[in-house]
Amino acid sequence: MTTESELTQPVDQVVETVEEVAPDQVIDPVLTLTSDLQRLQAEYANYRKRIERDRLVAHEMAIAAVLTELLALLDDVDRAEAHGELSGGFKAVADQLNAITTRIGLEKFGTEGAAFDPQIHEALMHESSADVTVATATKILQPGYKYKERILRPARVSVTDPASE
C-alpha cells in the first residue's frame, strides 16, 4: 500500500530510484539488433504488400476508366444489331469488340422481370400493375455494365410497382 508521503515525494527521487535499478540489467546488443532487424523486415513486408495492393487498384481503375469510355460504342453496336443494321465487316468488328471487352472482364447486366434493386438499377419510368408482387424492372431501357465488382453504369429500367388497393 502506498503512503501519502510516497505519493508526494519529488519526481527526482523517483527517477533516481528507477535509474538505480536500470544499470543492474545487462542489455544484450545482439538481442536488441535482432529485434530491430525483425521489426524492419516486418515493416518492409507490410510496405511491399501495401504497394502491390495499391498498384492492383490503380490498374483496375485504369481498365474501368477505359471500359467506361467504350460503353457508348457498345450501346451503338447493340442498337445497330437490334435494328438489323449490323452485317458484313461491321458485324465482325462488333463481335471482336464484344469478345475483347468480355475477356477483359466487362459484364452486361439487367434482365426484364428481375426484382428492382436500386444498387444496380436506375429507374427512369414508373408504372403500377396488379401483375407484380414486388417492384420489378419490366423494361430494360439501357443495359448496365460492371467490371469485377464495380458498377460502371447502372441498368436504366422501367419499374412496375404492385398496384395499391
Beta strands, then each sheet from edge to edge (+ up, - down):
strand 1: 106-109
strand 2: 114-115
strand 3: 121-129
strand 4: 136-142
strand 5: 144-147
strand 6: 150-153
strand 7: 155-162
sheet 1: 1+ 5- 6+
sheet 2: 2+ 4- 7+ 3+
end
